[in-house]
C-alpha cells in the first residue's frame, strides 16, 4: 500500500519511500522548556504522533526522536537577545535546571493527557549532547563554513549555495531587507550562531568549555547533532511547525549537509498554526492557552485532539470558545454512541478498513478518515459487534481512547435530578432546569439533551 506525503522540500505530494524497507526514521522538533507548551505547539506534536500511528498502521517500524531544548534558544531566530531558558529562570526566580525539569515534566503530562505514543521514542536533551554539538561545529570549521566574531562562531550561509531551499525562501530579498544594525560583524544577515559567547552582566548559568572559548551552543545545532546521532546522517522524515521553515529548518539543512555532504532529511512535513483572534498563538503574547486552560473550561484533552483531526494538518485553524464547546459536545456524543455498541467484538470490515487506509495514506487526510469514522458509527447495515471492531481498528491512528471506555454506573441521586429536570423542561420552567443542570455538573456529571431523551455521562 502506497503512502503519499506533501514534502515541503519539493512542495509536491510524493510517494513515501523509506531508506530502509519496512522502517521509518523520524525526527520531530520538540519543546523549548522555559514555559508550558500552548495548544498551538501541541498541534505540531499531535501531527508527529498521528504520523507515527499512520506508519505503524501500515506495518512499518518507526524510530522516533523528539528533542527537548533546554539551552541555546534565544528570544529571536536571528540570534539576538537572551537565552529563553535564562530568561525563564529569572522570571520565576529559579535556576535554569529547575525550570527545565519543571516544564519538561509538564510537557510529558500534556502528552499523557493527549494519549501520545511515548514508548520507544527517544527524547534527547540539548544539554546532554554538548560534545556532539561541538564535534559538529568542528567539522563545519574544518570545511570552511564558519567564522568567529566577538560574540560567537557563525555559519556563513553564503558558503552553502542551496541555503533557503526548504520552502523556496527568497534569500536575496531576505538579505536585502534585513536589519544590518543588530550585529555588524555578521557577513550576511542570514548567518546564524553555532556557538555563543556570553555577552552581558552577571554570569550565564549554562556554559561549557569549547575550542573557541567558554560559551553555549546556538539553538539550531542541537537538532542536527542529536538527529544524526540517533537516526544517522540521512533519515526519512522531519516534522515541525510552519514557523520553523524560513530559519530554523533551513539552518538545520545547511549545517547538516555542509558537514556531511549528504542529504539530511528526505521528507519534511509542517503543521499549520492554531490562530486566535486573527493571529498565531504565541508564548510571548496574551493569547497563550495551555491544555490545562481547556480542561479548566470543561473540555477534555481528547476533545481537543478530535477538533484538530477535523482539519488537515496543513490548514490553519481558528480557536474560539464556541469551537471548543462544539468539540467537547461532539466527543461526548461520540463516546455515548460507541458505548451503545456494547462490549462484544466482531470482525473488522475489510472494505471500510481499506477506505480508511486510503484516507490516512493520502498525506494524512484525517478529515476524510474522521468522516468515515462517523459514517461507520451511524451505519444501520453493520452489526454493533462489527462496528465496534472496525472503529477500534481506526482508533489505532486517531487515538480517541475508545478501547478504554466503559459504561459508568449513574448514581440514583443523579438519575433523580435528571428526571426532575425533564419535568421542569416539560413545564417550560427553564430557570429550574438550568439550576438542576448546574447541580448535576457540580456532582461530576453532565447531561446532554438529545431527540431520544437526556444522555448522562461522568465528567
Helices and strands as residue ranges (DSSP letters): E 4-7, E 12-15, E 23-28, H 39-57, E 61-66, H 84-92, H 96-113, E 121-122, G 126-129, H 130-142, E 146-149, E 152-155, G 157-159, H 171-177, E 192-196, E 216-217, H 219-231, E 235-241, G 242-244, I 245-249, H 250-260, E 265-271, E 274-276, E 279-280, H 291-296, H 301-309, E 317-319, H 321-339, H 350-360, H 366-377, H 384-398, G 402-404, H 412-426, H 430-442, E 445-450, E 453-458
